[in-house]
Amino acid sequence: MNRTWRILTVLFSAGVLATAGYELIVASFHFDLHEAYALEDGMLTGHPHWRLFQNRMLAPWIFGAVRHVTGWQTPRGYEASFILLLSLFYVTLGCCLWELTKTFRTAVLGLPAAFALNAILLMPNGSPLMHQFWIYLWDLIDLTIFTLLVWALLSSQRAWVLAVIIAVEIFNREVALILAGLLLVDAFLRRAVLEAPEASRQIILGAALAIGGLIIIEGLRSALLVAEVGRTRWPWAKTGQSFNLEILRNVAELLPPHMPGRLKIMLPQYGTILAFAVWIGYNAVRGVRANRRAAIWFAVLFATVFVFGYAVEWRVWLIFVPYVVLTLAIANGRPETEGVTDVDVIR
């Protein structure tokens, strides 16, 4: 199969899976589209559910641009934005799979694998506590950004590549600050262990992204916020002004009396997250040396999600789907020591 047919196959597969994903959410998961439209429009006018959302402007800007360029009404524009962003994820994943494995079959088969993991995490669970299904456009952008992040880590890209990825994430979600911190710590380890000359530049990039990201995030929240819609709609809900701490709630819900009942209705999701944790831990401790750097980054992210995110709002775990698919794809395709140096492990 020549290059043109390979590209067309990936593009076609991405479009089909993205459209199927949208229809699956709308038809099977009882997704409240009206609520989704209202949220995106509200963020563009300074009326998000919560102040914490107001800095996540990349997705609403794309949604607004699609409506402006096409002239479509809000429902059609949202559908187009959803499918466009999901298609972008599958195309990016296919390209990264090809770049890492050089195997077209792996690149194509990795796409339905990602689709299946996404579907498991977003399937309805019947819990009265999770009666309304949530997924946001910024979650779809995260899929693409974290795909690029995993690729950059696994292929030992230069620090500026990681910095660009993190810089884009600043306008999508505040997890960018965690990524900037990881880039900074990573640089200190490189300098301490390997005395790598590039580490100093990475320290500067990490510090600039952390400080600049915090300024941009809080600046967007302060400058664009008009009113929090959630305060009126859900007066019983408690949320922080800058971040939420959910670790105590998450720990409590892992214990009786919550857990036995939840396992009956949410076993697929719990099993998937547990499998993610085991795979990340294995790669961090005993996996292929070239994968350990990415595994350590995602182990920290896993802990971060558990601390700051509501664990049974399953969309927060979508960022681990690209990591699992990409690392599984290369697990048997690259010898442990092939082309790997000690510098690569820490880079």
N, C-alpha and C positions, 0 to 999 in steps of 0.2 A: 504494500500500500504506500503510495507516494505521499509527500508532505501535505499537499493540498487536501487529499481525502482524509488524512489524519486530522487536520485542523477542522474540516467540515464535520467530521464525526464528533469531535469534542464539542463544537459549537451546537450541533443538533442535540446531542445528549444533554448538554447543559440547559438548553431551552426547554426540552421535554421535562426534565426533572424539576426545573424551577416552576413551570406551569403546573405540573402534577403536585408539587409541594404547596402551591397556593390553593389549588382546588381541594387538596386534602384538608388543609387547615379550615377553609371556609365551609366545606360540605360535612366533614366528619368531626371536626373539633369544635364546631359551634362558635367560631370566632366572631366577636362583635365588631363588624366592620365600621359601623357608625361610631363606635367608641374610638377606633383607630383613626378615623378621619378627624374626629374632634381633637384628639391629642396632637396630631401633627399640625393642624391649623392653629391650635392653641399655643404651641411652642413658637410658631412664627409670629404670633401677636403678643407674646409675653404672658400667656395664660396656661402654663403646664400644670400637670397634676400636682407636682411638687417642685420646690426650688431646686432640688437635686437634679432635676431633668433639664433645666434651662440651658446648661452648657452643652448639651448633646445636640448640637445644631446641624451637624453635617447631614444627617438623614432628612430632617425637615427642609433644609436648603435644596437637597436633591429632589424631594417630593414637590416643592414649590417650582423648581426649574422644569420638571417634567410637565407639570400643568401649564406653565407659561409657554413652553416651546410647542407643545402639542395642541393647546387650547382645549383640552379635555376637561370635563367636569371632575369634581373631587373623587367620586367613586372610581371612575375609569383611570384617573391619574394615580390613585393609590394602588390599584391593581397593577398598572404598568410599572410603578416604582418598585413594588414588591417583587415582581417577576424579574425586573431588570437587576436588582441588587442580588437576588438569589442566583440568577444566571451568572452574574459576575463572580460569585463565589465558586460555582462549579467550573467555570472556565479557568479561574486562577488555580484551583485545586488540580485540574487536569494538567495544566502547564507545569506546576510544581512537581507533580508525580512523574511526569516525563523527564524533567530536568534532573531529578534525583535518581531515577531508576533506569532511564533510557529504554524503557520497555513500554510499547504502546498499549499492550494488553493490560498492564498494571494501571496505566493512566486512565483507561476507559473503565475498568472494573472498580477503580477506587471511587468513582462518582456515585454509583448506586449504593456502595457501602456507606458513604457519607449521608446519602439520602435516608438510608435505613436508620442510622444512628440519630439523625435529626428527628425522624418520625417517632422513634421510641421516646425520646426526651419530651416531645411535644404532644404525645397522645393524651386524650382525656383520661382522667383517673377517677372521676366520680366522687372525689372528696368534697364534702360541704365547705371545707375551708378554702378550697381552690375551685369554687363554683364557676369562676369566670376565667376563660383562657386568655393569657397574656403573651404577646410577642410584639416587639417593636421593630421599626425599620433599622434602628441602630444595632439591633442584635444581628441582622443580616449583614450589615457592614462589618461587624466584628468577625464574622465568619471569614470574610476575605482578608481582613487585616491580620488575623491570627494565622491564617494559612501562609501568608507572606512571612510572618514572624518565624514560624516553624521552619520554613524553607531557608530563611537567612541563617538561622542557628545551625541547622543540620549541614548546610553547605559552607559554613564558616565565612560568611560574607563580612566585608569590612564594617567597621563601627558606624560609618556614615549611613549605610543601608539600613541598619537597625534604627538609627536616629530618625531617618525619614519616615519609616513605618510608625514609630512612636509619635512623631510630630503630627501625622494625620490622625492618629487615635486621640490626640488631645481634643480635637473638635468633635469626636464621636462619643467618647465615654471617659470618665475620670480614672479608669483603670490605667490610663496612660502614665499616671504618676507612679504607680507600682512598677510599670515597665521601665520608666526612667531610673527608678531606684535600683532595679536589677541591673541595668546597663552600667550604673555607677559602681555597684558592688563587684560586678564582673570585671570591670577595669582595674579595681584595686587588687583583686585576686591575680590578674594577669601580671600586674607590676610586681607584686610581692613574690609570686612563685616563679615567674619566667623572666622577670625584668624586661618585659617587652617594651620597646620604645614607643609603640603605637598606643600603649595604655594611657599615656598622659592626655592624648587627644580624646580618647574615649571618656576619660574622667571629665574633661571640659564639656563634652557633648552631653553626658549624663546629667551633670550639674545644671547645665543650661536648660535642658528639657524639664528637669524637675522644678526648678525655680520659675522658668518661663511658663511651664504648663500650669502651675498653681495660680500664677497671676492671670493667665488667660481664662482658666476655668472659673475662678471667682469673679473675674471681670465680666464675663458673659452673664453669669448669674445675676450680678448686681445691676448691670446695665440694661439687660433685656427683660428681667422679671417685672411684671405688672401685678399679678396676683396668682396665688396658688388655688387652683380649682379644687384640689383634693381636700382642702381644709373645710370646704362647704359640703362636698359630696360624701366624704368619709370622716366625719368629725372625731370618731373614736380612734382613727389611725394615728400613730405617732411616728414621726420621721424627723431626722436631724436637719439642720440647716446646711451642713457641709458633707456629712456622711452618716451612714447608719451602722450601728454595731448590732449584729444579729447572732453572734456566737452563742450567747446564753440561750436564746430561743431555739437555735438549731440543735444544741446539745440536749436541751429538755425534750425536744421532739424525737430524739433518738432513744429515749428511755420510756419505760411504762409510765402511764397507761397509753401513751400515744402510739408507740411503735407497732405493737401487735396488729392493731386495726389498720394502720397505714400500710403495712407489708402486704395485706390482702388486696388492697386496691392499687398500690403503687410499686409492686414488686419489680416490674420491668425497668422502671426508672431507677430504683435503688440498686438493682443488679447492675445496670449500665454504669452508674457512677462508681460503684465499688470496683468494677472491672477497669474503669479509667484509673482509679487510684492504684490498683495493683500493677497495672502496666507502667504507669509513670514511676512508681517506686522501684520496679524491677530495672527499668532503664537507668535510673539514677544510681542504683547500687551495683547491679551485676550485668547491665546491658552492654552493648557495643560501645567502646570508648568514645567514638565520635558522636554518639547520641546523648552522652551524659550531660553535656552543657544544656541542651534543650530540655532534658528531663528535670534538671534542677530548677530551671526557670519555671517550668509548668508545675512542679511540686510546690513552689512558693505561691504561684497563682491559685493552685487548688486550695491551699490553706487560706489564702486571701478571700476567695469566694465564700468559704465556710465562715469566715469572721465577719465579712461585711455584707454578704448577700443572703437572701432568704433561700435556704437550701432546697425547699420543695417547690419553689418557683423555677421549674426545671430549665427554663430558657437561659438561666445564668451559667449553665454548664455547657452550652453550645460551643464555647470557645475551645473546648478540649477535643471536639470532633476532628478538626484538621490535624491536631497533634497525633491522635490515635491512628487516623487513616494513613498519614505520611510515614510515621515510624513503623507501622506494621508492614507497609509496602516495601520499605528498604531493609526490614529485619533479616530477611533471608537472601537479600540480593547483594550484600556487600560484606566481604570478609572482615573480621574484627580489626585487623591491622592493615587492611589495604588502603594505601594512600593516607594514612592517619599518622600524625605526629603529635607529640605532647603539646605543641603549640595549638593544634587544631582542637584538642580537647577543651582547653580553657578559652580559646577564642570564641 
